Amino acid sequence: MAGILVFSETRDGTRELLSAGRDLAGKLGTTLTAFATEEGFAQDYIACGADEVLVLPALAADQPIEAYVPVLLESAKARDPDVFLIGATARGKEIAAKLAVGLNAGLCSGCSGFALDGAKLKMERMLYGGAAVQTVVCTTRPQMASVLPRSFDPAQPEEGRQGKITKLSTSPRSAVRVVSRAPKQRESVDITEAKVVVCVGRGVEKVEDISLARDLAQAAGGEVGCSRPIAEEMRWLPEDVYLGISGKKVKPDLYIGVGVSGQIQHVTGIRDSKVIFAINKDENAPIFEAADYGIVGDLYQVVPKLIEEIKAALKG
Ligand SMILES: Cc1cc2nc3c(=O)[nH]c(=O)nc-3n(C[C@H](O)[C@H](O)[C@H](O)COP(=O)(O)OP(=O)(O)OC[C@H]3O[C@@H](n4cnc5c(N)ncnc54)[C@H](O)[C@@H]3O)c2cc1C
């Protein structure tokens, strides 16, 4: 057997891999198979491009997602795929590494793009904080990559698409047992889902001034994110809303940078926004190179005026 296998621990992640996998399968003239962590996802994955869905057995309450490694490994060995793509969530990266060891195959970790050279997969990953792109080719089989979330748009369902659903029976196993689960302290929103993101940078002088960004976000119907120093150094906002290569990657309709310099490590996480708008008092700030629109000015003067204008425009 051959073909392309995809696994992600999340449904959105699987749809993104299906989008990448469908394109590759079409060009290679081969089949696309997705693993599903829930039986209820199977039909959706077929509609989104899978030719076959392998439904994984349910995990016991004390089993971590890594318990799927033996099951994934057994299926991969039996199918001998050309390509195996795994969603690079924190746990997905660990799973991908374990699978690569089990399959004695090379793995390109943290890929964000693919190209084909015949049947060879050229895998692209960012280096030096996004300043360079490395192209990796695996000389082993399968060609394996863990794929960064939001590198591909999720595949969209196609009505009437047919495929095969196979339930796997191998039991998940892990030496690790989950003793308890507690929700992570986080902002009430998932910043990656926001249509408008107002991003606070170090141009903001005091923690109280974040309220300016909150007011702007509220007026524009968006959410507040930040640059890494605001979350990691100042601790003014939680780490799950900082944007960039080591933070969250976002693709909102509108990104508004407020006092953000726009270093490459930040821009890498926001460059796919539909519109980038920046407010910075330094006309030479690098953010203006990435921006579609910008205002050179003091954020403490510009933001209140902008809020007024947005409110007036919405009223009118
Ligand atoms: C390996 C690595 C990974 C990294 N990953 C990330 C990442 O994922 N995300 C990230 O954000 N950073 C990341 N960084 C850090 C990154 O290099 C920058 O240091 C950081 O993005 C800068 O944050 P900033 O723009 O808020 O601050 P600064 O660079 O200090 O910029 C502040 C800006 O505010 C402007 N300003 C000041 N006062 C005002 C005012 N009153 N009105 C208007 N503008 C004003 C200034 O002109 C300046 O441009 C990483 C760095 C490394 C080395």
The ligand as a Tripos MOL2 file, in Angstrom:
@<TRIPOS>MOLECULE
LIG
   53    58     1     0     0
SMALL
NO_CHARGES

@<TRIPOS>ATOM
      1 C1         14.0170   33.3330   19.0970 C.3       1 LIG1
      2 C2         13.1130   34.5210   19.3110 C.ar      1 LIG1
      3 C3         11.7580   34.3330   19.1950 C.ar      1 LIG1
      4 C4         10.9030   35.4250   19.3590 C.ar      1 LIG1
      5 N1          9.5610   35.2250   19.2160 N.ar      1 LIG1
      6 C5          8.7350   36.2900   19.2910 C.ar      1 LIG1
      7 C6          7.3300   36.1300   19.0770 C.ar      1 LIG1
      8 O1          6.8310   35.0330   18.8170 O.2       1 LIG1
      9 N2          6.5450   37.2230   19.1640 N.ar      1 LIG1
     10 C7          7.0510   38.4840   19.4300 C.ar      1 LIG1
     11 O2          6.2690   39.4370   19.4920 O.2       1 LIG1
     12 N3          8.3700   38.6420   19.6540 N.ar      1 LIG1
     13 C8          9.2180   37.5900   19.6040 C.ar      1 LIG1
     14 N4         10.5360   37.7730   19.8190 N.ar      1 LIG1
     15 C9         10.9940   39.1060   20.2710 C.3       1 LIG1
     16 C10        11.1200   40.0770   19.0990 C.3       1 LIG1
     17 O3         12.4150   39.9480   18.5270 O.3       1 LIG1
     18 C11        10.9730   41.5440   19.5790 C.3       1 LIG1
     19 O4         11.8930   41.7910   20.5970 O.3       1 LIG1
     20 C12         9.5680   41.8570   20.0860 C.3       1 LIG1
     21 O5          8.5900   41.4620   19.1360 O.3       1 LIG1
     22 C13         9.4610   43.3530   20.3060 C.3       1 LIG1
     23 O6          8.2530   43.6430   20.9450 O.3       1 LIG1
     24 P1          7.6040   45.0830   20.8160 P.3       1 LIG1
     25 O7          7.4030   45.4200   19.3890 O.co2     1 LIG1
     26 O8          6.4250   45.1000   21.7180 O.co2     1 LIG1
     27 O9          8.6980   46.0210   21.5170 O.3       1 LIG1
     28 P2          9.7730   47.0080   20.9170 P.3       1 LIG1
     29 O10        10.6180   46.3490   19.9050 O.co2     1 LIG1
     30 O11        10.4420   47.6170   22.0970 O.co2     1 LIG1
     31 O12         8.9180   48.1110   20.1470 O.3       1 LIG1
     32 C14         8.1140   49.0700   20.7470 C.3       1 LIG1
     33 C15         7.6340   49.9930   19.6380 C.3       1 LIG1
     34 O13         6.7210   50.9370   20.1820 O.3       1 LIG1
     35 C16         6.9510   52.1860   19.5670 C.3       1 LIG1
     36 N5          6.4680   53.2070   20.4970 N.ar      1 LIG1
     37 C17         7.0030   53.5880   21.6890 C.ar      1 LIG1
     38 N6          6.2190   54.4930   22.2750 N.ar      1 LIG1
     39 C18         5.1760   54.7330   21.4280 C.ar      1 LIG1
     40 C19         4.0400   55.5890   21.4730 C.ar      1 LIG1
     41 N7          3.7950   56.3790   22.5320 N.pl3     1 LIG1
     42 N8          3.1930   55.5730   20.4210 N.ar      1 LIG1
     43 C20         3.4180   54.7810   19.3360 C.ar      1 LIG1
     44 N9          4.4690   53.9540   19.2440 N.ar      1 LIG1
     45 C21         5.3410   53.9230   20.2880 C.ar      1 LIG1
     46 C22         8.4440   52.2540   19.3210 C.3       1 LIG1
     47 O14         8.7310   53.1450   18.2600 O.3       1 LIG1
     48 C23         8.7540   50.8060   18.9760 C.3       1 LIG1
     49 O15         8.7280   50.5910   17.5710 O.3       1 LIG1
     50 C24        11.4200   36.7120   19.6770 C.ar      1 LIG1
     51 C25        12.8000   36.8780   19.7830 C.ar      1 LIG1
     52 C26        13.6330   35.7970   19.5940 C.ar      1 LIG1
     53 C27        15.1130   36.0360   19.7100 C.3       1 LIG1
@<TRIPOS>BOND
     1     1     2 1
     2     2     3 ar
     3     2    52 ar
     4     3     4 ar
     5     4     5 ar
     6     4    50 ar
     7     5     6 ar
     8     6     7 ar
     9     6    13 1
    10     7     8 2
    11     7     9 ar
    12     9    10 ar
    13    10    11 2
    14    10    12 ar
    15    12    13 ar
    16    13    14 ar
    17    14    15 1
    18    14    50 ar
    19    15    16 1
    20    16    17 1
    21    16    18 1
    22    18    19 1
    23    18    20 1
    24    20    21 1
    25    20    22 1
    26    22    23 1
    27    23    24 1
    28    24    25 2
    29    24    26 1
    30    24    27 1
    31    27    28 1
    32    28    29 2
    33    28    30 1
    34    28    31 1
    35    31    32 1
    36    32    33 1
    37    33    34 1
    38    33    48 1
    39    34    35 1
    40    35    36 1
    41    35    46 1
    42    36    37 ar
    43    36    45 ar
    44    37    38 ar
    45    38    39 ar
    46    39    40 ar
    47    39    45 ar
    48    40    41 1
    49    40    42 ar
    50    42    43 ar
    51    43    44 ar
    52    44    45 ar
    53    46    47 1
    54    46    48 1
    55    48    49 1
    56    50    51 ar
    57    51    52 ar
    58    52    53 1
@<TRIPOS>SUBSTRUCTURE
     1 LIG1         1 GROUP 0 **** ****
